[in-house]
């Protein structure tokens, strides 16, 4: 096989620029060419680079893709596959980069070996098998790259879906939406603790209004977050305890200990303000009323009004 692939190397070497151009034209004319995701210039650079490295690897005398001689070919396919996975190409669109080279090479082999049909057929067969293996390798790398993209996107979504906001000086709120599993609990905990350190907040409200169901595992995750916040010097209030969630917690026998729970975020915020010695009053409310809601003293103007 190495002798026949050496013929392929010689054919590529004699007209490398022409083969690249014909291969590029076929890729651009293909129905699955994604001009919205890759430019002609970028595709041309990929094609030139791959064909050059393929020719060099063919001169090594081995077709073992795992050997050092094929290291550069593997590297360029790694780069192309991962890049296309990130750009949103499908597996077939990615693999077609290699498979599309078959037709151009077959035409060249048949033209150069026209006087020896048997040699041409064998060379075509060997070339097809080699490109098949390279195409499959590309698909495997694509899959690995795509999985990394998915993991990164999931991580980003978890971070976006667990924002920690400042409601008041010293009061943080963490609205949790969706299922609270182990991996997400870690993100929630890290985000909350980081914000506690940054703001020096003494109270954190964990709002679970957007959590569809609460089971034993979810409750345990919440308690872990509360415990971690306490270690950082912040008390936690859990809000969003709907009737069905309250019944579930009681039915499961989950002990929330001394954790304060409230039905709504507004109720929890009111508790937080009281702990800070503050209160919210409507404009124009009587001074006595405001003081009864949490103000410790009247202003000079209020005293003069009295």
Secondary structure, 3 states (H helix, E strand, C coil): CHHHHHHHHHHHHHCHHHHHHHHHHHHHHCCCCCCCCCCHHHHHHHHHHHHHHHHHHHCCCCCCCCCHHHHHHHHHHHHHHHHHHHHCCCHHHHHHHHHCHHHHHHHHHHHHCCCCHHHHHHHHHHHHHHHHHHHHHHHHHHHHHHHHHHHHHHHHHHHHCCCEEEEECCEEEEEEECCCCHHHHHHHHHHHHHHHHHHCCCEEEEEEEECCCCCHHHHHHHHHHHHHHHHCCCEEEEECCCHHHHHHHHHHCCCCCCCEEECCHHHHHHHHHHHCCCCCCCCCCCHHHHHHCCCCCCCHHHHHHC
